[in-house]
Amino acid sequence: MCWKNLVFLDLNLLNQKCSLFSLAKAILKSSMGSQWGFFLILTTLTLTDLVQSQSIHVSMNPVPVGANVTISSDAEVTLGAWMFHGSLLVLIYPGGYMINKEKSDRIIFISNTSSLTLQSVRQEDSGLYKIEQINGFSFQIELSVQVPISGVGLSAKATDLVEFNSTAILMCSVSNGTSLSYEWLVGNSTISNGADVQLSDGNATISIAGLTRFDQGPYRCNVSNGLGYELSPPLNLNISYGPSNTTMTVTPMKNIYRSGSNITLSCSTDSKPTAKIQWMFNEMHLNQSGSQLDLQNVQESHSGTYKCIFHNPVTMRFSSNSSKIQVMDPLTGVTLNHSRGPAILDMMYSLQCEVTGPIGSIQWWKDGRPLVPDNRTVFEMDNSTLILNPVQHSDGGVYDCHVFNDVSNMTSSPFEVKVNYGPEMPTIMAPRVAPTEDSVTLTCWAESVPPSSFKWFFNDSLVSNMSEYMTPALTAEMSGEYICMAFNRITGKNSTASTMLTVIDPITNVQVEDHMNHPVEGHPHDLTCSVNGTVDHIYWMKNNEKMYPDNRTLFLMDNMTVRFMNIQRNDTGHYQCMAINALGNMTSSPMMLIVNYGPEMPTIMGPRVAPTEDSVTLTCWAKSVPPSSFKWFFNDYLVSNMSKYMTPALTVEMSGEYICMAFNSITGKNSTASTMLTVIDPIEKVTIDTSNSWALEGYSYEMICDVTGTVGHIYWMKNGEKLHPDNSIVFSMDNKTIMFKPLDRHDAGHYQCMAVNSFGNMTSTAYMLSVNFGPDRPVIYGSEFGEKGRDVVFNCSATSMPPSTYTWWFNGSFAANTSEFTAGPLFYNMSGKYTCMAHNQATGKNSTNSIMLTVIEAIESVMIQSNTTPINNENFTLTCHIVGPYDTIYWMKDDMKLDMNVSDTDSSMYTVDNMLHFTPLAIDNNGTYQCVATNRAAHHKSPPYTLLVNYGPLNVTISGPDTAKDGASVSLICSADSQPECDFHWFLDNQTTPYMNGSVINFTATRGHTGKYICIATNPVTNITMMQSKDFAIADHASAICIQGKGALLLLGLYPFLAHFLFL
């Protein structure tokens, strides 16, 4: 039976689950002095399953040692018990209860609430407390009694550690406390259990494997229980690392250097402690230990691989980087020669480019243009030989060869190629007809290079060995065929041509004769052509143009005579006659025929008006051949026998008609003309007088044109332009006076008056009219808001002539007497009305304007803050920290305002309050950021914050040979796109420790170096690791089976365990 132990001392059956049964209970009283008195009750019982709900409560949980705690239930128990770990604490029955005597001194039971109070609790009081109602419910609760935490300490097995090699073991100790939980912190971040982190000893000990330089701490342990927590003092690790990220910089950076150059090599690495450096050249050590190697006046012997090797004596690691330097001598000479004789048309020809110095490439040029090969143009012997086959005319020209190497270039001297050819069929230049007794020249020319030699033959006899043959004095028997032969000594070819020559008697004399007196216009006149020799025809020419007969011009006696029936002045000219026969023609010398005529009506040049006391010249001219003689008459008196008449000093009485008479002594004709001269007094002076000294806007103002001399009219001008009257400008007294009614500021300018009479005009000097006006209402420039503690500058200006003086007033009190007024440093009591008054001393007027200034609390500083490291594809936040009240914030990137749209859910960058969120961060977010806080007074920019996103590694590649001959030098280079630079570690085959560190490994190809080379690239910031592999074999012993690399493997934070499992 479930209740068979009910009569026993501990009554442990109450914590068991029983089925329904019938039980007779008797109430018995013990006489043995046991700890429980009890009764037997006859009834039927059903014990139910335990019920866990919120119907049981505890005043506090956990409970510190020594405190009191009350456990109560929402339900009232009439027949049941309180139990602790199966032991009865309180037995409850109708009308009473019984408490375990061993704990009665620390237990208080309240029957009306069925609550249980434990006093001065101990650790052993922790456990499961349960209350049960017979034939009813059962509730339980776990109570924890704990000791408060104190005396938390942190120690390390070792603090001087080596990156990647060492494992940090940290131990957290506690002087007092129970139910302890341990949390490990690095900086402000929690350390979680993982591949590199192992927790032991109830999390009181932490082991961190594969340490990196970024794991130095500070470390703390946070010990907590239900009563509270305590942090240990911080502990830092001294982690030695490197050398890594070794770089070599070559200055200047070139692929190939010219001999004689100066080169500087600089190496740097990341290392703690500082690494020692050793330089090598072509794997030979140099006596150089500094971080910089200077190469002076380098020669070709300096070509090779320069390596700097860093050694960390603590980590016992090495890292190196190298650069290949190639030095080359410049070119010193280039010569162009031909090698196969002269260039002859339709034959082969070659040119040779001879070079002194190392050759990179050769280019051929002709006539300043590069040559390209074709079916006739061939380059041989690495372009050093040019072959033309066959040679054409177009191949002639100036050739040069351009030679290049990586450090210099040189061009040969120009070499002219002449294409030899011909002779073509000769061309003969010679007369077909020649006069007797003359000597003629026959010229023979043939297209030929070089020029041909020539021979002349007449009647099969050699008469000349020259290209030109000059005959002796000709006779009729020397008529006939003349043959020219051309010969080219280079091509060996000849060619002939011939011409016919006829010898006849010549015309010996031709001239134009005039047998009449002077030709006079309107009369007939004859010219005669006189010729010695036989004449076939005669032509007449005037001014080198052929003459034809017309109604006034006749040709008589077989054109021997030309007759002008009514000669005119336009018949004047140079006349020639040409006589022609079978031999040729002869033209007379020009004869000048001058037709006499005139005089026509004279033309008089001279003034119509002249001033008194002056002397004028009257000039008379008339068309006439020969030129006429002249006479001048005034008032019927002869005053001059010349064409020009200069008067004496003029008086008014010398006004009148002056007559000129022209006379031609050949034609016997005369002609007259006259002119009128008026003598008047001149204008001597023109000035402008003003009515008063001050010209004020809005008042009348008058100017007078004062003229000395007779005036016909007066004109006024302003700024060089004629002035016209309008509704405010009035002219009076025949324009002598100008009046402004009233004066306006726009009337200011340079004024002149011009006096005019029939003789001429005179203009006054310019008078500058300055109109005094204003001041107009001032304009105030400045902010309406100012920040406490700072200055505000107001500028006041008003349109005024002369310029105004200015005074400033603040709330009715004088503040300054300048146009620019600086208020500050500002306080709140400096808010108010600032008034500017402009005063014109000339007009005596004042004008004012005001501006209201409100002083607000200042923005003291603006700064961008960030507490996390920016890593690609992770969330990142920039916080704009502002000291002082502000209205708005906006962000700038690279001096451009960022357009933020909070509703744009597709954007990875957005702002919330004073924070700029990147969700996630991307590489193109790199840039310079500023946040700008604004208030009504100013925009305040933060100092620039440079965001550099850490990413990678990406695209890990290994460059270098797959095979090499035994004993050859081999370099394998591992590279990755990453920010910052990655740390590189090499493994060979199934080794569990790195074969070598650094991006470059160098070794000599031997059988021991064959296998799979694995490069592991780790970004120390992003904690991302990637790998790439490459198989290497000896070329003469390569295995027939080759397993290619499996590509890149992405590993996140698994590097410390990678080597062990990589080859399983």
Secondary structure, DSSP 8 states (H G I E B T S, - for coil): -TTTTTTSSS-GGGGS----EEEEEE-----S--S-----EEEEE-------STTEEES-SSEETT--EEEEESS--SSEEEEETTEEEEEEETTEEEE-GGGTTTEEEETTTTEEEE-S--GGG-EEEEEEETTS-EEEEEE-EE---EEEEEEES-SEEETTT--EEEEEEEEE-SS-EEEEEETTEE----SSEEEETTTTEEEE-S--GGG---EEEEEEETTEEEE---B--EEEEEEEEEEEEEES--SSEETT--EEEEEEEEEES--EEEEEETTEE-S--SSEEEE-S--GGG-EEEEEEEEETTTTEEEEEEEEE-EE----EEEEEESSSSEETTS-EEEEEEEES--SEEEEEETTEE----SSEEEETTTTEEEESS--GGG-EEEEEEEE-SS-EEE---EEE-EEB---S-EEE--SEEETT---EEEEE---BS--EEEEEETTEEEESSSEEE--S--GGG-EEEEEEEE-TTT--EEEEEEEEEEE----EEEEE--SS--BTTS-EEEEEEEES--SEEEEEETTEE----SSEEEETTTTEEEESS--GGG-EEEEEEEE-SS-EEE---EEE--BB-----EEES-SEEETT---EEEEE---BS--EEEEEETTEEEESSSEEE--S--GGG-EEEEEEEE-TTT--EEEEEEEEEEE----EEEEEES-S--BTTS-EEEEEEEES--SEEEEEETTEE----SSEEEETTTTEEEESS--GGG-EEEEEEEE-SS-EEE---EEE--BB-----EEES-SEEETTS-EEEEEE---BS--EEEEEETTEEEESSSEEEE-S--GGG-EEEEEEEEETTTTEEEEEEEEEEEE----EEEEE--S--BTTS-EEEEEEEES--SEEEEEETTEE----TT-TT-SEEEETTEEEESS--GGG-EEEEEEEE-SS-EEE---EEE--BEEEEEEEEES-SEE-TT-EEEEEEEEEEES--EEEEEETT-SS-SEESSEEEEE--GGG-EEEEEEEE-TTT-EEEEEEEEEEEGGG--S--------EEEES-HHHHHHHTT-
